[in-house]
């Protein structure tokens, strides 16, 4: 009887974190913060502030965060649609695609540093 109880406790403790981890996408950043991170990543790509792989990772992560934030908040915009489309792609963006995406994000999210 004690072994069965011990097995139950151990299995519950072992499975507990995985249940919490599966809900981690719901802990999205607030939309303004995710938007700012997307702008920061877009500017890094345009200014070529790092290696291509580093910039790809920075932009990809920012786009996924923006897409998640849009989904969780229920916000719908052209920037959200772009982020969701790119976040759902299986292939990596080329440098040209990264530049075009970055320029689009700057236009859509209205980076005050680039506004005239």
MIGU-631021 format. One record per atom (N, C-alpha, C, CB): residue number from 0; residue in one letter; atom name; x, y, z. Coordinates in pm, 1 decimal. Glycine has a CB too. Example, Ala and Ser with C-alpha at 12.3 -4.5 7.8 and 13.67 -1.06 7.14 Angstrom:
% MIGU-631021
0_A_N_1319.0_-569.0_780.0 .
0_A_CA_1230.0_-450.0_780.0 .
0_A_C_1320.0_-330.0_780.0 .
0_A_CB_1130.8_-447.3_904.6 .
1_S_N_1285.0_-225.0_708.0 .
1_S_CA_1367.0_-106.0_714.0 .
1_S_C_1290.0_3.0_787.0 .
1_S_CB_1408.4_-59.8_572.5 .
This chain:
% MIGU-631021
0_X_N_81.8_-119.7_0.0 .
0_X_CA_0.0_0.0_0.0 .
0_X_C_85.9_125.7_0.0 .
0_X_CB_-92.9_0.0_119.8 .
1_X_N_192.2_127.1_81.6 .
1_X_CA_278.8_244.1_89.7 .
1_X_C_352.7_266.7_-42.3 .
1_X_CB_379.1_228.3_204.8 .
2_X_N_391.8_157.6_-107.5 .
2_X_CA_460.0_171.0_-237.0 .
2_X_C_368.4_233.6_-340.4 .
2_X_CB_509.0_34.6_-286.7 .
3_X_N_243.3_194.2_-340.1 .
3_X_CA_147.4_249.6_-434.5 .
3_X_C_128.5_399.2_-409.5 .
3_X_CB_12.8_175.9_-424.1 .
4_X_N_117.8_438.2_-283.6 .
4_X_CA_103.4_579.2_-248.8 .
4_X_C_228.5_656.9_-287.6 .
4_X_CB_75.2_595.1_-98.8 .
5_X_N_345.3_601.7_-260.0 .
5_X_CA_470.6_666.8_-295.9 .
5_X_C_482.0_682.0_-447.3 .
5_X_CB_589.9_587.5_-241.2 .
6_X_N_445.7_578.6_-521.9 .
6_X_CA_448.8_584.0_-667.6 .
6_X_C_356.0_693.4_-719.2 .
6_X_CB_409.4_448.1_-727.3 .
7_X_N_238.0_703.6_-659.7 .
7_X_CA_142.2_806.4_-700.0 .
7_X_C_198.4_946.8_-675.4 .
7_X_CB_9.8_788.3_-624.3 .
8_X_N_259.4_968.0_-558.2 .
8_X_CA_314.9_1099.7_-523.6 .
8_X_C_428.6_1135.7_-617.3 .
8_X_CB_364.1_1101.8_-377.6 .
9_X_N_517.5_1042.2_-642.6 .
9_X_CA_630.8_1068.0_-731.2 .
9_X_C_583.4_1096.7_-873.2 .
9_X_CB_727.4_948.8_-730.8 .
10_X_N_488.2_1018.6_-922.5 .
10_X_CA_440.6_1040.6_-1058.9 .
10_X_C_366.8_1173.4_-1070.9 .
10_X_CB_349.3_925.9_-1102.5 .
11_X_N_294.3_1213.1_-968.2 .
11_X_CA_225.6_1341.9_-970.3 .
11_X_C_326.9_1456.1_-969.6 .
11_X_CB_130.0_1354.3_-850.1 .
12_X_N_428.2_1445.6_-888.3 .
12_X_CA_531.5_1548.8_-882.5 .
12_X_C_607.6_1556.0_-1013.9 .
12_X_CB_628.2_1521.8_-766.6 .
13_X_N_632.4_1443.5_-1074.2 .
13_X_CA_706.0_1438.1_-1200.2 .
13_X_C_624.1_1497.5_-1313.6 .
13_X_CB_745.0_1293.9_-1233.3 .
14_X_N_493.9_1472.1_-1315.8 .
14_X_CA_408.8_1521.2_-1423.5 .
14_X_C_367.8_1666.2_-1402.3 .
14_X_CB_285.6_1434.6_-1436.0 .
15_X_N_372.1_1716.5_-1280.5 .
15_X_CA_327.6_1852.3_-1250.7 .
15_X_C_394.6_1960.0_-1333.2 .
15_X_CB_350.2_1880.9_-1108.3 .
16_X_N_528.3_1966.3_-1339.1 .
16_X_CA_593.3_2072.7_-1414.6 .
16_X_C_560.2_2070.4_-1563.1 .
16_X_CB_741.3_2063.5_-1396.8 .
17_X_N_540.2_1952.9_-1621.4 .
17_X_CA_511.3_1947.7_-1764.0 .
17_X_C_374.6_2006.6_-1794.5 .
17_X_CB_519.0_1804.5_-1814.4 .
18_X_N_280.9_1991.5_-1704.4 .
18_X_CA_149.3_2051.8_-1723.6 .
18_X_C_162.5_2202.8_-1720.3 .
18_X_CB_49.5_2003.3_-1615.8 .
19_X_N_238.9_2254.8_-1625.6 .
19_X_CA_261.3_2398.5_-1617.4 .
19_X_C_336.4_2451.1_-1738.1 .
19_X_CB_337.1_2432.3_-1491.5 .
20_X_N_434.0_2375.9_-1785.2 .
20_X_CA_511.9_2419.4_-1900.7 .
20_X_C_426.4_2425.9_-2025.9 .
20_X_CB_629.6_2326.1_-1923.3 .
21_X_N_329.4_2337.5_-2038.6 .
21_X_CA_245.6_2339.1_-2158.1 .
21_X_C_157.1_2462.4_-2162.9 .
21_X_CB_160.1_2214.1_-2164.2 .
22_X_N_138.2_2527.9_-2049.4 .
22_X_CA_58.0_2649.3_-2042.6 .
22_X_C_143.7_2775.7_-2051.6 .
22_X_CB_-22.6_2650.6_-1914.1 .
23_X_N_274.7_2760.4_-2070.7 .
23_X_CA_363.8_2875.6_-2068.4 .
23_X_C_334.4_2975.7_-2179.8 .
23_X_CB_506.4_2829.6_-2078.7 .
24_X_N_278.2_2932.1_-2290.7 .
24_X_CA_248.7_3025.5_-2399.1 .
24_X_C_145.6_3129.1_-2355.7 .
24_X_CB_198.6_2950.0_-2522.3 .
25_X_N_65.4_3095.3_-2253.8 .
25_X_CA_-35.1_3189.6_-2206.8 .
25_X_C_27.9_3304.9_-2130.1 .
25_X_CB_-136.6_3118.6_-2119.4 .
26_X_N_152.8_3290.8_-2091.8 .
26_X_CA_222.5_3397.1_-2020.6 .
26_X_C_295.1_3486.6_-2119.8 .
26_X_CB_321.5_3338.7_-1917.8 .
27_X_N_224.2_3529.8_-2217.3 .
27_X_CA_282.0_3615.0_-2320.4 .
27_X_C_312.6_3752.4_-2262.3 .
27_X_CB_186.9_3627.1_-2441.5 .
28_X_N_407.1_3819.1_-2326.0 .
28_X_CA_438.7_3955.6_-2286.8 .
28_X_C_319.6_4045.8_-2315.7 .
28_X_CB_564.7_4006.1_-2360.3 .
29_X_N_306.7_4154.6_-2242.3 .
29_X_CA_205.0_4252.9_-2279.4 .
29_X_C_235.8_4302.7_-2421.4 .
29_X_CB_201.3_4372.6_-2176.5 .
30_X_N_132.4_4332.7_-2496.5 .
30_X_CA_149.0_4371.3_-2636.8 .
30_X_C_245.2_4488.5_-2656.4 .
30_X_CB_14.9_4406.6_-2695.5 .
31_X_N_239.8_4594.3_-2575.2 .
31_X_CA_335.9_4704.4_-2596.2 .
31_X_C_481.2_4659.0_-2580.1 .
31_X_CB_307.1_4818.2_-2498.2 .
32_X_N_506.3_4570.5_-2484.1 .
32_X_CA_642.3_4520.7_-2462.8 .
32_X_C_687.1_4431.5_-2579.1 .
32_X_CB_650.4_4442.9_-2330.1 .
33_X_N_598.7_4345.7_-2625.1 .
33_X_CA_631.6_4259.0_-2739.3 .
33_X_C_654.2_4342.8_-2864.8 .
33_X_CB_518.9_4155.4_-2763.7 .
34_X_N_575.0_4446.9_-2882.6 .
34_X_CA_591.7_4535.6_-2997.7 .
34_X_C_726.3_4606.2_-2991.3 .
34_X_CB_477.8_4638.6_-3003.8 .
35_X_N_764.6_4652.5_-2871.5 .
35_X_CA_893.0_4720.3_-2856.2 .
35_X_C_1008.9_4625.3_-2884.7 .
35_X_CB_906.2_4778.6_-2715.2 .
36_X_N_997.3_4499.5_-2840.1 .
36_X_CA_1102.3_4402.2_-2869.2 .
36_X_C_1112.2_4375.2_-3018.6 .
36_X_CB_1076.6_4271.8_-2794.1 .
37_X_N_998.0_4373.0_-3086.8 .
37_X_CA_998.5_4352.8_-3232.1 .
37_X_C_1066.4_4470.5_-3300.7 .
37_X_CB_854.5_4334.9_-3285.9 .
38_X_N_1039.4_4592.3_-3253.4 .
38_X_CA_1104.8_4710.4_-3310.3 .
38_X_C_1255.3_4707.9_-3286.9 .
38_X_CB_1045.4_4837.7_-3250.8 .
39_X_N_1295.0_4668.4_-3167.8 .
39_X_CA_1437.6_4659.8_-3135.0 .
39_X_C_1507.5_4558.2_-3225.2 .
39_X_CB_1456.9_4621.6_-2986.7 .
40_X_N_1445.0_4443.5_-3243.3 .
40_X_CA_1503.1_4340.0_-3329.8 .
40_X_C_1506.9_4387.2_-3474.8 .
40_X_CB_1422.7_4208.5_-3318.9 .
41_X_N_1401.2_4452.5_-3520.0 .
41_X_CA_1396.5_4503.1_-3657.4 .
41_X_C_1506.9_4604.8_-3681.5 .
41_X_CB_1259.7_4565.9_-3687.2 .
42_X_N_1526.7_4694.3_-3586.5 .
42_X_CA_1634.9_4792.3_-3600.1 .
42_X_C_1771.2_4725.3_-3601.3 .
42_X_CB_1628.6_4894.4_-3487.0 .
43_X_N_1788.9_4621.0_-3521.3 .
43_X_CA_1916.3_4548.4_-3519.9 .
43_X_C_1943.4_4485.3_-3655.8 .
43_X_CB_1916.0_4440.2_-3410.4 .
44_X_N_1839.1_4430.0_-3717.9 .
44_X_CA_1855.7_4369.4_-3850.6 .
44_X_C_1892.7_4476.7_-3952.1 .
44_X_CB_1726.3_4295.7_-3894.5 .
45_X_N_1820.0_4585.7_-3953.5 .
45_X_CA_1845.3_4691.6_-4051.2 .
45_X_C_1984.7_4750.9_-4033.0 .
45_X_CB_1739.3_4801.7_-4039.2 .
46_X_N_2028.0_4767.2_-3908.3 .
46_X_CA_2160.9_4822.5_-3880.0 .
46_X_C_2270.3_4716.3_-3884.6 .
46_X_CB_2161.3_4889.8_-3743.9 .
47_X_N_2231.0_4591.8_-3910.3 .
47_X_CA_2322.2_4477.3_-3914.0 .
47_X_C_2410.7_4473.2_-3789.7 .
47_X_CB_2409.3_4482.4_-4040.3 .
48_X_N_2344.5_4481.2_-3673.3 .
48_X_CA_2412.4_4482.6_-3543.9 .
48_X_C_2435.9_4341.5_-3492.8 .
48_X_CB_2331.4_4562.2_-3442.2 .
49_X_N_2514.4_4264.7_-3563.6 .
49_X_CA_2544.7_4128.2_-3521.8 .
49_X_C_2557.5_4037.2_-3642.3 .
49_X_CB_2437.0_4075.6_-3427.1 .
50_X_N_2587.9_3911.7_-3613.3 .
50_X_CA_2599.5_3814.0_-3721.5 .
50_X_C_2460.4_3781.9_-3775.7 .
50_X_CB_2670.6_3684.5_-3672.2 .
51_X_N_2457.7_3727.4_-3895.2 .
51_X_CA_2329.3_3693.1_-3956.3 .
51_X_C_2250.5_3595.2_-3869.8 .
51_X_CB_2351.2_3633.6_-4095.3 .
52_X_N_2317.5_3495.5_-3814.3 .
52_X_CA_2249.4_3396.8_-3729.6 .
52_X_C_2194.8_3460.5_-3602.3 .
52_X_CB_2344.9_3282.6_-3693.5 .
53_X_N_2272.0_3548.4_-3542.0 .
53_X_CA_2227.9_3617.6_-3420.9 .
53_X_C_2105.1_3703.8_-3452.0 .
53_X_CB_2342.6_3704.9_-3362.6 .
54_X_N_2111.0_3777.2_-3561.3 .
54_X_CA_1998.3_3862.2_-3600.8 .
54_X_C_1875.3_3779.2_-3634.2 .
54_X_CB_2036.4_3949.0_-3720.5 .
55_X_N_1896.9_3665.0_-3699.1 .
55_X_CA_1785.0_3576.8_-3732.6 .
55_X_C_1715.9_3528.3_-3604.4 .
55_X_CB_1834.0_3455.9_-3817.0 .
56_X_N_1795.2_3489.0_-3506.8 .
56_X_CA_1738.7_3443.3_-3380.4 .
56_X_C_1666.1_3554.8_-3307.6 .
56_X_CB_1847.3_3386.7_-3292.0 .
57_X_N_1726.2_3672.6_-3303.6 .
57_X_CA_1665.5_3786.1_-3234.9 .
57_X_C_1532.5_3823.3_-3300.1 .
57_X_CB_1760.9_3906.8_-3235.4 .
58_X_N_1531.0_3831.2_-3433.5 .
58_X_CA_1408.0_3868.2_-3504.1 .
58_X_C_1303.0_3757.9_-3491.7 .
58_X_CB_1437.5_3896.8_-3652.7 .
59_X_N_1344.0_3634.6_-3506.5 .
59_X_CA_1249.7_3522.8_-3496.1 .
59_X_C_1185.3_3517.2_-3358.7 .
59_X_CB_1320.2_3390.8_-3525.7 .
60_X_N_1265.1_3530.6_-3253.7 .
60_X_CA_1211.5_3528.3_-3117.7 .
60_X_C_1114.9_3644.8_-3094.6 .
60_X_CB_1325.9_3533.4_-3015.1 .
61_X_N_1151.1_3762.5_-3143.4 .
61_X_CA_1064.8_3879.5_-3125.9 .
61_X_C_932.5_3861.2_-3200.2 .
61_X_CB_1136.1_4006.7_-3175.1 .
62_X_N_937.8_3800.6_-3317.5 .
62_X_CA_816.0_3778.4_-3396.9 .
62_X_C_725.1_3676.8_-3326.8 .
62_X_CB_852.0_3729.0_-3540.3 .
63_X_N_783.8_3571.4_-3272.1 .
63_X_CA_703.6_3471.7_-3199.6 .
63_X_C_639.5_3536.2_-3076.7 .
63_X_CB_791.5_3349.7_-3157.5 .
64_X_N_715.3_3618.1_-3003.8 .
64_X_CA_658.9_3686.5_-2886.8 .
64_X_C_545.3_3780.4_-2926.9 .
64_X_CB_768.3_3765.0_-2813.1 .
65_X_N_564.3_3852.4_-3036.5 .
65_X_CA_460.3_3943.6_-3083.5 .
65_X_C_335.7_3865.2_-3123.8 .
65_X_CB_511.4_4028.1_-3202.1 .
66_X_N_354.7_3756.5_-3195.9 .
66_X_CA_242.0_3673.2_-3237.1 .
66_X_C_167.0_3618.6_-3116.1 .
66_X_CB_290.5_3558.1_-3325.3 .
67_X_N_240.8_3567.9_-3016.2 .
67_X_CA_178.3_3516.2_-2894.3 .
67_X_C_102.1_3625.5_-2820.5 .
67_X_CB_283.7_3454.8_-2802.3 .
68_X_N_162.4_3742.7_-2810.6 .
68_X_CA_97.3_3853.4_-2741.1 .
68_X_C_-31.1_3895.0_-2812.4 .
68_X_CB_192.6_3972.9_-2730.3 .
69_X_N_-26.2_3898.6_-2944.0 .
69_X_CA_-147.1_3930.4_-3020.7 .
69_X_C_-255.6_3826.7_-2995.1 .
69_X_CB_-115.5_3938.0_-3171.3 .
70_X_N_-217.6_3699.2_-2997.5 .
70_X_CA_-314.6_3591.2_-2976.4 .
70_X_C_-377.1_3598.2_-2837.7 .
70_X_CB_-247.9_3455.4_-2996.1 .
71_X_N_-293.7_3613.6_-2736.1 .
71_X_CA_-342.4_3612.9_-2598.8 .
71_X_C_-429.6_3734.9_-2569.6 .
71_X_CB_-225.1_3608.1_-2501.7 .
72_X_N_-391.3_3850.0_-2624.9 .
72_X_CA_-467.6_3972.1_-2598.7 .
72_X_C_-590.8_3984.5_-2688.2 .
72_X_CB_-378.7_4093.2_-2617.6 .
73_X_N_-596.2_3901.4_-2793.1 .
73_X_CA_-707.9_3910.1_-2886.6 .
73_X_C_-695.1_4027.2_-2982.4 .
73_X_CB_-837.2_3921.2_-2811.1 .
74_X_N_-577.8_4088.6_-2986.2 .
74_X_CA_-554.1_4204.5_-3072.4 .
74_X_C_-536.0_4158.5_-3216.9 .
74_X_CB_-429.7_4284.5_-3024.7 .
75_X_N_-594.0_4232.3_-3307.8 .
75_X_CA_-581.1_4200.6_-3449.4 .
75_X_C_-535.3_4325.5_-3523.9 .
75_X_CB_-715.4_4147.2_-3507.5 .
76_X_N_-425.6_4310.8_-3594.3 .
76_X_CA_-371.7_4421.5_-3674.3 .
76_X_C_-288.1_4361.0_-3785.8 .
76_X_CB_-286.2_4521.1_-3586.4 .
77_X_N_-245.9_4445.6_-3875.9 .
77_X_CA_-159.7_4398.9_-3984.6 .
77_X_C_-27.9_4346.6_-3928.2 .
77_X_CB_-133.6_4512.6_-4086.5 .
78_X_N_24.8_4412.8_-3825.1 .
78_X_CA_149.7_4366.9_-3762.4 .
78_X_C_130.0_4230.0_-3698.1 .
78_X_CB_198.5_4468.9_-3656.8 .
79_X_N_16.3_4209.7_-3634.1 .
79_X_CA_-13.9_4079.5_-3572.8 .
79_X_C_-26.6_3971.1_-3679.6 .
79_X_CB_-143.9_4087.4_-3489.5 .
80_X_N_-93.7_4003.9_-3788.6 .
80_X_CA_-109.6_3907.4_-3897.7 .
80_X_C_26.0_3870.9_-3957.7 .
80_X_CB_-202.5_3964.0_-4006.8 .
81_X_N_112.1_3970.4_-3977.7 .
81_X_CA_246.6_3944.9_-4030.2 .
81_X_C_324.6_3855.8_-3934.0 .
81_X_CB_322.4_4077.8_-4053.9 .
82_X_N_319.7_3888.5_-3805.9 .
82_X_CA_393.0_3809.9_-3706.1 .
82_X_C_342.5_3666.4_-3702.5 .
82_X_CB_380.2_3873.7_-3566.9 .
83_X_N_211.0_3647.6_-3706.5 .
83_X_CA_154.4_3512.5_-3702.8 .
83_X_C_193.5_3433.0_-3826.9 .
83_X_CB_1.7_3518.9_-3690.5 .
84_X_N_192.5_3498.8_-3941.2 .
84_X_CA_230.0_3432.0_-4066.4 .
84_X_C_376.1_3386.2_-4061.4 .
84_X_CB_207.7_3526.5_-4186.9 .
85_X_N_463.5_3474.0_-4017.9 .
85_X_CA_606.8_3441.2_-4014.2 .
85_X_C_636.0_3340.4_-3904.4 .
85_X_CB_691.3_3568.1_-3992.8 .
86_X_N_571.9_3355.8_-3789.3 .
86_X_CA_595.3_3263.0_-3677.5 .
86_X_C_552.8_3121.5_-3714.7 .
86_X_CB_519.2_3309.4_-3551.7 .
87_X_N_456.5_3108.3_-3805.4 .
87_X_CA_407.4_2976.8_-3845.3 .
87_X_C_489.0_2910.5_-3954.7 .
87_X_CB_266.9_2988.2_-3890.4 .
88_X_N_586.5_2980.9_-4009.6 .
88_X_CA_669.0_2923.2_-4115.9 .
88_X_C_768.4_2823.5_-4058.4 .
88_X_CB_743.2_3033.4_-4192.9 .
89_X_N_794.5_2720.8_-4135.4 .
89_X_CA_891.8_2620.8_-4091.6 .
89_X_C_1032.8_2654.9_-4137.3 .
89_X_CB_853.0_2483.5_-4143.5 .
90_X_N_1045.8_2730.8_-4243.8 .
90_X_CA_1179.0_2760.9_-4297.2 .
90_X_C_1233.4_2890.4_-4236.7 .
90_X_CB_1174.4_2771.9_-4451.2 .
91_X_N_1365.6_2901.1_-4236.1 .
91_X_CA_1431.4_3022.0_-4187.3 .
91_X_C_1415.0_3133.8_-4288.2 .
91_X_CB_1580.5_2996.2_-4159.5 .
92_X_N_1413.8_3255.9_-4239.2 .
92_X_CA_1409.7_3370.9_-4327.4 .
92_X_C_1549.0_3396.8_-4382.9 .
92_X_CB_1356.0_3495.1_-4253.5 .
93_X_N_1555.6_3431.9_-4511.0 .
93_X_CA_1683.5_3473.8_-4568.8 .
93_X_C_1713.9_3614.3_-4518.6 .
93_X_CB_1680.0_3469.2_-4726.2 .
94_X_N_1834.7_3661.9_-4542.4 .
94_X_CA_1870.9_3797.1_-4499.8 .
94_X_C_1781.4_3899.0_-4568.9 .
94_X_CB_2019.6_3826.5_-4530.4 .
95_X_N_1752.8_3878.6_-4695.1 .
95_X_CA_1663.0_3968.7_-4767.2 .
95_X_C_1523.4_3970.5_-4706.7 .
95_X_CB_1655.0_3928.6_-4913.4 .
96_X_N_1473.0_3853.6_-4670.8 .
96_X_CA_1340.8_3844.9_-4606.8 .
96_X_C_1343.0_3909.1_-4468.3 .
96_X_CB_1295.5_3697.7_-4596.0 .
97_X_N_1454.1_3892.7_-4397.1 .
97_X_CA_1466.5_3955.6_-4265.5 .
97_X_C_1463.8_4107.8_-4277.8 .
97_X_CB_1596.3_3910.3_-4196.0 .
98_X_N_1532.7_4160.8_-4377.6 .
98_X_CA_1533.5_4305.4_-4398.9 .
98_X_C_1394.6_4356.6_-4435.9 .
98_X_CB_1633.9_4342.5_-4508.4 .
99_X_N_1327.7_4286.1_-4528.7 .
99_X_CA_1193.8_4327.1_-4570.6 .
99_X_C_1095.3_4319.0_-4453.9 .
99_X_CB_1145.0_4239.7_-4687.3 .
100_X_N_1104.8_4213.4_-4375.3 .
100_X_CA_1017.4_4197.9_-4258.9 .
100_X_C_1044.5_4307.6_-4157.4 .
100_X_CB_1036.8_4059.6_-4194.3 .
101_X_N_1171.0_4338.4_-4135.6 .
101_X_CA_1207.2_4443.1_-4040.1 .
101_X_C_1152.4_4578.5_-4083.8 .
101_X_CB_1359.4_4450.8_-4024.2 .
102_X_N_1165.8_4610.0_-4211.2 .
102_X_CA_1113.0_4737.0_-4262.2 .
102_X_C_960.4_4741.3_-4247.1 .
102_X_CB_1153.0_4756.8_-4410.9 .
103_X_N_895.3_4629.0_-4275.3 .
103_X_CA_749.6_4622.5_-4260.7 .
103_X_C_709.0_4641.8_-4114.2 .
103_X_CB_695.9_4487.3_-4313.6 .
104_X_N_781.6_4577.0_-4022.9 .
104_X_CA_749.8_4592.5_-3880.4 .
104_X_C_767.2_4736.9_-3834.9 .
104_X_CB_838.0_4500.4_-3795.8 .
105_X_N_873.7_4801.4_-3881.1 .
105_X_CA_894.7_4941.1_-3844.1 .
105_X_C_780.6_5028.7_-3894.8 .
105_X_CB_1028.4_4991.6_-3899.3 .
106_X_N_735.8_5003.2_-4018.0 .
106_X_CA_624.0_5079.3_-4073.0 .
106_X_C_495.0_5052.1_-3996.4 .
106_X_CB_605.0_5046.1_-4220.5 .
107_X_N_468.6_4924.1_-3968.7 .
107_X_CA_342.5_4884.6_-3906.6 .
107_X_C_333.9_4921.3_-3759.0 .
107_X_CB_322.8_4736.9_-3922.2 .
108_X_N_445.9_4913.0_-3690.2 .
108_X_CA_444.1_4940.1_-3547.2 .
108_X_C_477.9_5085.9_-3516.0 .
108_X_CB_541.5_4848.2_-3476.1 .
109_X_N_512.9_5162.1_-3620.0 .
109_X_CA_535.2_5305.6_-3603.3 .
109_X_C_648.3_5341.2_-3512.0 .
109_X_CB_413.7_5368.7_-3553.3 .
110_X_N_768.4_5296.7_-3544.3 .
110_X_CA_885.2_5329.4_-3463.0 .
110_X_C_906.8_5479.2_-3465.1 .
110_X_CB_1011.2_5255.3_-3513.5 .
111_X_N_899.4_5545.2_-3348.0 .
111_X_CA_916.1_5689.4_-3343.8 .
111_X_C_1054.8_5736.0_-3389.2 .
111_X_CB_890.0_5738.4_-3204.9 .
112_X_N_1154.8_5649.5_-3376.3 .
112_X_CA_1290.2_5687.6_-3416.2 .
112_X_C_1303.7_5699.2_-3567.8 .
112_X_CB_1390.9_5586.4_-3362.9 .
113_X_N_1217.1_5632.1_-3642.4 .
113_X_CA_1226.8_5636.4_-3786.9 .
113_X_C_1119.3_5723.8_-3850.5 .
113_X_CB_1218.4_5497.5_-3842.2 .
114_X_N_1030.8_5780.1_-3767.5 .
114_X_CA_924.6_5864.9_-3821.5 .
114_X_C_979.9_5999.8_-3861.1 .
114_X_CB_811.5_5882.0_-3720.1 .
115_X_N_926.8_6052.4_-3968.9 .
115_X_CA_968.7_6186.3_-4014.1 .
115_X_C_870.9_6291.4_-3971.1 .
115_X_CB_984.2_6190.2_-4165.0 .
